[in-house]
Structures are given as structure tokens and as C-alpha cells.
């Protein structure tokens, strides 16, 4: 991989850990809200030879801090791009990261070239129809670290139809390590999410027709039914969207099927000038 640099960017009530590498058209990677920017290790390394790749830990995740005070995730993305000297970028986003990407695409349409979502999520759209998903929400209410780690793995990594031994053990272990780091933090996004986060009104889901860039929605066949439903809602509401189901993968599809996701990602990126 080409030379990689890291920095810490100060924003209101947080410090964001950012990594970038490569040159060319930009692609910015937004991780899911059960993990951190390590989710994109494979994609970051593979694309650095042909693109300017950027990834960062959202506030309250990974190596980024969070303090009391109002904020919006898509405004954090603005700060990261400005610090990296990027005016326009493709966005690769998973789960809660997709919510950030949707809000950003509506607020700053001229700065987005394309969208690729993995297991897309949006604010307030929680999975709650399976026992493991309900156990996760219950643990979230009490911030029980052990319960959050166990139920999130069962709900989102294993999924409703698989046992833990059906999942690739390396992918599951990587997910567990990131999830454990998150939920064992004394102060994290999840301890501040309800009271400090600002989200747009009307929501992005009410304005999908205003997003005018090519979009690919990648969903694991073993993901929660609410994730499939939201992806279908997005593919129907967005102007230029298509959906791909990756069989045999859960919520963090790229960790279980990295080659397939990388191929879809390369196809989705705008051609280099």
C-alpha cells in the first residue's frame, strides 16, 4: 500500500482520528456503529494504489473522543474532508455510516460523486423483530457491555438464521474485537447519542428523490429483516440506485465477503480521469 498518514482533527466537543493514503479521486469510508474504521482495512489497503482513500473513527468510536455537546455526524464529515483537502468524494458507508452519508449528500450534493452502502441504516430505524435484536435494544437501554457485545454479535454478525459456528471465525473475531472496544468504553457514542446528536428535519428518508448520484446498496442475505426493508426503501426512493444481496453474509458484509464487496465497489466508483 502507498504511504499512509494519520492525524487528529479537532471539532466541537470531539477529536476525530483520521487516516488517509494514495492520490486521485477520493473515496471516504464511514464505518458501522457497532465497530470502527478498522472495518475497512481491506478496502483502504486495496484502493490506496488508485484513489485518495480516507477513513476515520466517528466521534465516540475507535480512537476518536466524544464530549457533551450538540453535534451532527454529517458536519463531522465536512470537517474531515476539509482537513484532507477534498472537495468531492465517493462515500463507502455501513449501517449508521450510511445515515451520515445520506444526510451529507442532501446538505452538500456537490461534494458527493457516488454512494455505496453496506447494510444501510438510518437514525431511529432499529431492528427489533428477532430475539437477538430485541436483546440488543434491551442491553442498549442499560449500557450493559457484556450484553451489548453478545447480542450484537448474535443479531448482526450471525443474523436470524445462523448459529455462531456457521460464520467465518476470522470475520466474527474481528467484529467481536471492534465491538468489544466500543462497548467497553466508559464514554462512547452510545452514551451520548440520545441527548446530543442533531439529525435533519425532515429526515433524509423523506427527501430521497433529491439525491442524484449513482448508489449501490449491498445487503447480506443473513442480515436483519429491517435492514433489508430499509435497503428496499432506499432503492425505490433514490433516483439511481441498485441493490445487491450477498449470500451467506451478515450485517458487515465486507468482513465476510471482502472480494465480492471490493469488486462491487470498484464497479461503482467513477472512472478515473
C-alpha positions as CSV (number, residue, x, y, z in Angstrom):
1,X,0.0,0.0,0.0
2,X,1.1,3.6,-0.6
3,X,2.3,5.8,2.2
4,X,-0.3,6.2,4.9
5,X,-0.7,9.2,7.2
6,X,-2.8,9.8,10.3
7,X,-4.0,12.9,12.1
8,X,-6.4,14.1,14.8
9,X,-8.9,16.7,13.7
10,X,-10.5,18.9,16.4
11,X,-14.2,19.6,16.0
12,X,-16.8,20.9,18.5
13,X,-16.9,18.6,21.5
14,X,-14.6,15.9,19.9
15,X,-11.3,14.9,18.4
16,X,-11.6,12.7,15.3
17,X,-8.9,10.2,14.3
18,X,-8.4,10.2,10.6
19,X,-6.2,8.1,8.2
20,X,-5.6,8.8,4.5
21,X,-3.4,7.3,1.7
22,X,-3.0,7.4,-2.0
23,X,-3.8,10.0,-4.7
24,X,-6.5,10.5,-7.3
25,X,-10.3,10.6,-6.9
26,X,-11.3,10.4,-3.3
27,X,-13.3,7.7,-1.6
28,X,-14.2,8.2,2.1
29,X,-15.1,5.3,4.3
30,X,-17.7,5.6,7.1
31,X,-17.9,2.6,9.4
32,X,-20.9,1.0,11.0
33,X,-22.0,2.0,14.5
34,X,-21.1,-1.3,16.1
35,X,-17.5,-1.3,15.0
36,X,-14.8,1.3,14.0
37,X,-12.8,2.4,11.0
38,X,-10.9,-1.0,11.2
39,X,-13.9,-2.4,9.3
40,X,-12.4,-1.0,6.1
41,X,-8.8,-2.4,6.5
42,X,-9.1,-4.5,3.3
43,X,-10.7,-1.7,1.2
44,X,-8.4,1.0,2.5
45,X,-5.3,-1.0,1.5
46,X,-6.7,-2.2,-1.8
47,X,-7.8,1.2,-3.1
48,X,-4.9,3.3,-2.0
49,X,-3.0,2.4,-5.1
50,X,-5.6,4.0,-7.4
51,X,-7.5,6.5,-5.2
52,X,-7.1,9.0,-2.4
53,X,-8.6,6.9,0.4
54,X,-9.8,8.4,3.7
55,X,-11.3,6.7,6.7
56,X,-11.9,8.0,10.3
57,X,-13.4,6.9,13.6
58,X,-16.7,8.7,14.1
59,X,-17.0,10.6,17.3
60,X,-17.2,8.2,20.2
61,X,-15.8,5.3,18.3
62,X,-12.3,3.8,17.9
63,X,-9.6,6.4,18.6
64,X,-12.0,9.4,18.4
65,X,-13.3,11.2,21.5
66,X,-16.7,12.5,22.4
67,X,-17.7,15.1,24.9
68,X,-21.1,16.5,26.0
69,X,-22.4,19.0,23.4
70,X,-24.6,19.2,20.3
71,X,-23.2,17.8,17.0
72,X,-24.2,16.2,13.7
73,X,-22.3,13.4,12.1
74,X,-22.5,14.8,8.6
75,X,-20.9,18.0,9.8
76,X,-18.0,16.0,11.3
77,X,-17.6,14.5,7.8
78,X,-17.4,18.1,6.4
79,X,-14.6,18.8,8.8
80,X,-12.7,15.7,7.9
81,X,-12.9,16.3,4.1
82,X,-11.9,20.0,4.6
83,X,-8.9,19.0,6.6
84,X,-7.9,16.4,4.0
85,X,-8.3,19.0,1.2
86,X,-11.1,17.0,-0.5
87,X,-13.9,18.8,-2.3
88,X,-15.7,15.8,-3.8
89,X,-15.7,12.2,-2.8
90,X,-17.4,8.8,-3.2
91,X,-18.7,7.5,0.1
92,X,-18.5,3.9,1.2
93,X,-20.7,3.6,4.3
94,X,-22.0,0.9,6.5
95,X,-25.1,0.9,8.7
96,X,-25.1,4.1,10.8
97,X,-22.4,5.4,8.5
98,X,-24.9,5.3,5.7
99,X,-27.2,7.6,7.7
100,X,-24.3,10.1,7.9
101,X,-23.7,9.7,4.1
102,X,-27.4,10.4,3.3
103,X,-27.5,13.5,5.4
104,X,-24.3,14.7,3.9
105,X,-25.4,14.0,0.3
106,X,-28.5,16.2,0.9
107,X,-26.7,19.0,2.6
108,X,-23.7,19.1,0.3
109,X,-24.8,17.4,-3.0
110,X,-21.9,19.0,-5.0
111,X,-19.4,17.1,-2.8
112,X,-20.6,13.6,-3.5
113,X,-19.8,11.6,-6.6
114,X,-21.3,8.2,-5.7
115,X,-22.6,6.2,-2.8
116,X,-22.0,2.6,-1.8
117,X,-23.9,1.3,1.2
118,X,-23.3,-1.9,3.1
119,X,-26.2,-2.9,5.4
120,X,-27.6,0.6,5.3
121,X,-29.1,2.1,8.4
122,X,-30.8,5.4,9.4
123,X,-31.4,7.2,12.6
124,X,-34.1,5.7,14.7
125,X,-34.6,2.7,12.4
126,X,-33.6,-0.1,14.8
127,X,-34.0,-3.8,14.2
128,X,-36.5,-5.2,16.8
129,X,-38.3,-8.2,15.3
130,X,-35.9,-11.0,16.3
131,X,-35.0,-12.2,19.8
132,X,-31.3,-11.2,19.5
133,X,-32.2,-7.8,18.1
134,X,-34.6,-7.2,21.0
135,X,-31.9,-8.3,23.4
136,X,-29.5,-5.8,21.9
137,X,-32.0,-2.9,22.4
138,X,-32.6,-4.0,25.9
139,X,-28.8,-4.0,26.6
140,X,-28.6,-0.6,24.9
141,X,-31.1,0.7,27.4
142,X,-28.8,-0.2,30.3
143,X,-25.5,0.1,28.5
144,X,-24.6,-3.5,29.7
145,X,-21.3,-4.1,27.9
146,X,-21.4,-7.9,28.0
147,X,-25.0,-8.0,26.9
148,X,-24.3,-5.5,24.1
149,X,-21.3,-7.4,22.8
150,X,-23.1,-10.8,22.9
151,X,-26.4,-9.7,21.5
152,X,-24.9,-7.5,18.7
153,X,-22.8,-10.5,17.5
154,X,-25.9,-12.8,17.6
155,X,-28.2,-10.3,16.0
156,X,-26.0,-8.7,13.3
157,X,-23.0,-10.9,12.7
158,X,-24.7,-14.3,13.0
159,X,-28.1,-13.0,11.9
160,X,-31.6,-14.5,12.5
161,X,-30.9,-17.8,10.8
162,X,-27.3,-18.7,11.6
163,X,-25.5,-20.1,14.7
164,X,-22.1,-18.6,15.6
165,X,-20.3,-21.7,14.2
166,X,-21.9,-21.0,10.8
167,X,-20.0,-17.7,10.5
168,X,-16.4,-17.4,9.2
169,X,-14.5,-17.4,12.5
170,X,-11.9,-14.8,11.4
171,X,-14.6,-12.3,10.4
172,X,-16.5,-13.0,13.6
173,X,-13.5,-12.5,15.8
174,X,-12.6,-9.2,14.0
175,X,-16.1,-7.9,14.5
176,X,-16.1,-9.0,18.2
177,X,-12.8,-7.2,18.8
178,X,-14.1,-3.9,17.4
179,X,-17.5,-4.3,19.1
180,X,-15.8,-5.1,22.5
181,X,-13.6,-2.0,22.2
182,X,-16.7,0.1,21.6
183,X,-18.9,-1.1,24.3
184,X,-16.2,-1.4,27.0
185,X,-15.5,2.3,26.7
186,X,-16.7,4.4,29.6
187,X,-17.7,7.2,27.3
188,X,-18.7,6.4,23.7
189,X,-21.2,7.4,21.0
190,X,-23.8,5.3,22.6
191,X,-23.6,7.1,26.0
192,X,-24.2,10.4,24.2
193,X,-26.4,9.5,21.2
194,X,-29.8,10.2,22.6
195,X,-29.2,13.6,24.1
196,X,-26.5,15.3,22.0
197,X,-26.9,14.2,18.4
198,X,-28.7,16.6,15.9
199,X,-30.4,15.0,12.9
200,X,-32.0,16.8,10.0
201,X,-35.7,17.5,9.8
202,X,-37.3,16.5,7.5
203,X,-35.2,13.3,7.6
204,X,-33.3,12.1,4.6
205,X,-35.8,9.3,4.1
206,X,-38.4,11.9,3.2
207,X,-36.1,13.6,0.7
208,X,-34.5,10.6,-1.2
209,X,-35.6,11.9,-4.6
210,X,-33.3,14.9,-4.1
211,X,-30.2,12.6,-4.1
212,X,-29.0,12.5,-7.6
213,X,-25.8,10.3,-7.6
214,X,-25.3,6.6,-8.5
215,X,-25.9,4.4,-5.5
216,X,-25.3,0.7,-4.8
217,X,-26.9,-0.9,-1.8
218,X,-25.2,-4.1,-0.6
219,X,-27.1,-6.3,1.8
220,X,-26.1,-9.6,3.4
221,X,-28.6,-12.3,3.0
222,X,-28.3,-13.1,6.7
223,X,-28.8,-9.6,7.9
224,X,-31.8,-8.5,10.0
225,X,-35.2,-8.1,8.1
226,X,-35.3,-4.3,9.0
227,X,-32.0,-3.8,7.2
228,X,-33.4,-5.5,4.1
229,X,-36.6,-3.4,4.3
230,X,-34.6,-0.1,4.6
231,X,-32.4,-1.0,1.6
232,X,-35.5,-1.7,-0.5
233,X,-37.0,1.6,0.6
234,X,-33.8,3.3,-0.4
235,X,-33.5,1.6,-3.8
236,X,-37.1,2.6,-4.5
237,X,-36.7,6.2,-3.4
238,X,-33.3,7.1,-4.8
239,X,-33.1,8.1,-8.4
240,X,-30.1,6.0,-9.5
241,X,-29.9,3.0,-7.1
242,X,-29.5,-0.7,-7.4
243,X,-29.4,-3.4,-4.7
244,X,-27.2,-6.4,-4.5
245,X,-27.8,-9.2,-2.0
246,X,-24.6,-11.1,-1.0
247,X,-25.5,-14.6,0.0
248,X,-24.0,-16.1,3.2
249,X,-23.1,-12.8,4.8
250,X,-24.5,-10.9,7.8
251,X,-24.6,-7.1,8.6
252,X,-20.9,-6.2,8.0
253,X,-20.9,-7.8,4.5
254,X,-17.4,-6.7,3.6
255,X,-15.8,-8.6,6.5
256,X,-17.3,-11.9,5.4
257,X,-17.1,-11.3,1.6
258,X,-14.3,-8.8,1.0
259,X,-13.5,-9.8,-2.6
260,X,-17.1,-9.5,-3.7
261,X,-17.6,-6.2,-2.0
262,X,-14.4,-4.8,-3.4
263,X,-15.5,-5.8,-6.9
264,X,-18.8,-4.1,-6.5
265,X,-17.1,-1.1,-5.1
266,X,-14.6,-0.8,-8.0
267,X,-17.5,-1.1,-10.4
268,X,-19.4,1.7,-8.6
269,X,-16.6,4.2,-8.5
270,X,-16.5,6.9,-11.2
271,X,-13.9,6.2,-13.9
272,X,-10.6,8.0,-13.3
273,X,-10.0,11.0,-15.5
